[in-house]
Amino acid sequence: MLRKPRSRTPRSDKLFAAASRILPGGVDSPVRAFKSVGATPVFIVRGRGARIEDEDGHTYIDYVMSWGPLIHGHAPRGLLKTLAATAAKGTSFGAPTELETRLAQRVATLMPSMERVRFVSSGTEAAMSAARVARAATKRDKIVKFEGCYHGHADPFLVQAGSGAMTLGVPTSPGVAAAAARDTLLARYNDLDSVERVFARHRGQIAAIFVEPIAGNMGLVPPGDGFLPGLRAVCDREGALLVFDEVISGFRAAAGGAQQIFRIRPDLTCLGKIIGGGLPVGAYGGRADLMGLVAPAGPVYQAGTLSGNPLAMAAGLWSLEELSPGLYTHLAQLGARLAAGLADAARQRGVPLQVNAFGSLLTPFFTDQPVRDYQSALAADTGAYAAFFRGMLARGVYPPPSQFEAWFISGAHTSRDIDKTIAAAREAMRNVEGRK
Ligand SMILES: *Cc1c(COP(=O)(O)O)cnc(C)c1O
């Protein structure tokens, strides 16, 4: 007779059972449910710095960091003070406040391509609205996106490659109208030829290319040499707009985002995550002539009851003001140390592993082949990642509960945290090795 092992997280298990009776799947965003790693989620009570604590009193070194926003760690003192002072004056007015102008000015200083900025409440809204502006500006309907890139859950982006050789989109989700998917064309990340083929087939019909300049939603996949300049050149030649979705890379890859590092000026940029400092914020912006189309300056309608919310603006301002060259040096050092440590831990156990890393972002892919696009990411052994994840969680480290997500390091992480994480990884790799 097998006895059910006693749970290490009885309170979380109970809370998840209760949540599952009222929230679909027990969560408000799918990846939180731990489904792809064969586990059930731990419920969090608090976070401080690089650590989170669950309902059963376990603490973890956190590498999810709310999926990217928390570049300064959990609950930094200065942020809490700012939030309290702002909240004391009222939480929302539905009327302009100075905070919106100040945050927009800050964004424009860090990212000079952002000549005009519109705040929204999520990255999804930012991408959806940027698509509307691009279509209005070019009077064309089609957009190009890359397989494995994520731009939020608006209909035109929930699209995968059709069964044909290339490009014509089909919905990835029931409920997305075939018509909404049809105007989204798919190309392959890091493959300019695939972009050329799409343009050749739909000449004069493509409004914009949407791209994560550093892809973070198929696991981390940095752009290869020439990829981003190539996209810029294609857009210029074809009269299409280049839209950088920097919801992850903005303020993380560098204070000025991937566009600063790779010296590419996109026509429009989507922001989210760090720009809200852990509160719900997104933004889109770019060329003044394009953003001049947005209501009430122009005819392209887009609005939001809580857009530019004072608490969210104050959190964003605080977070951007805390960015410093020293922070990025620290993040890069920790990222390099963790990437090398994970690779080494795998090597010791003979586990095939490719660690993709860029500054404070990384993904260990359980495969022996380089990962440069969605196809090669899918070659990773998700069962191995699941075993590794569970081994890490049991040892007090909280990595993303999916093979195809980036790990996020914050300024609150220390090299001691990284070394503890590597030590846990050395042991957790045994779970992976044991599966063979
Ligand atoms: C998270 C993310 C989004 C969506 O942002 P939400 O705030 O979750 O709607 C869009 N694009 C990218 C690149 C993201 O990582």
Ligand as a Chemical Component Dictionary entry (heavy atoms), coordinates in Angstrom:
data_LIG
# 
_chem_comp.id                   LIG 
_chem_comp.type                 NON-POLYMER 
_chem_comp.pdbx_formal_charge   0 
_chem_comp.three_letter_code    LIG 
# 
loop_
_chem_comp_atom.comp_id 
_chem_comp_atom.atom_id 
_chem_comp_atom.alt_atom_id 
_chem_comp_atom.type_symbol 
_chem_comp_atom.charge 
_chem_comp_atom.model_Cartn_x 
_chem_comp_atom.model_Cartn_y 
_chem_comp_atom.model_Cartn_z 
_chem_comp_atom.pdbx_ordinal 
LIG C1 C1 C 0 4.179  40.498 -19.541 1  
LIG C2 C2 C 0 4.268  40.876 -20.953 2  
LIG C3 C3 C 0 3.185  41.480 -21.622 3  
LIG C4 C4 C 0 1.829  41.609 -21.013 4  
LIG O1 O1 O 0 1.816  42.430 -19.888 5  
LIG P1 P1 P 0 0.609  42.279 -18.843 6  
LIG O2 O2 O 0 0.840  43.394 -17.888 7  
LIG O3 O3 O 0 0.753  40.921 -18.243 8  
LIG O4 O4 O 0 -0.657 42.411 -19.600 9  
LIG C5 C5 C 0 3.390  41.934 -22.916 10 
LIG N1 N1 N 0 4.574  41.798 -23.520 11 
LIG C6 C6 C 0 5.623  41.218 -22.918 12 
LIG C7 C7 C 0 6.931  41.118 -23.631 13 
LIG C8 C8 C 0 5.500  40.708 -21.619 14 
LIG O5 O5 O 0 6.528  40.082 -21.049 15 
# 
loop_
_chem_comp_bond.comp_id 
_chem_comp_bond.atom_id_1 
_chem_comp_bond.atom_id_2 
_chem_comp_bond.value_order 
_chem_comp_bond.pdbx_ordinal 
LIG C1 C2 SING 1  
LIG C2 C3 SING 2  
LIG C2 C8 DOUB 3  
LIG C3 C4 SING 4  
LIG C3 C5 DOUB 5  
LIG C4 O1 SING 6  
LIG O1 P1 SING 7  
LIG P1 O2 DOUB 8  
LIG P1 O3 SING 9  
LIG P1 O4 SING 10 
LIG C5 N1 SING 11 
LIG N1 C6 DOUB 12 
LIG C6 C7 SING 13 
LIG C6 C8 SING 14 
LIG C8 O5 SING 15 
# 
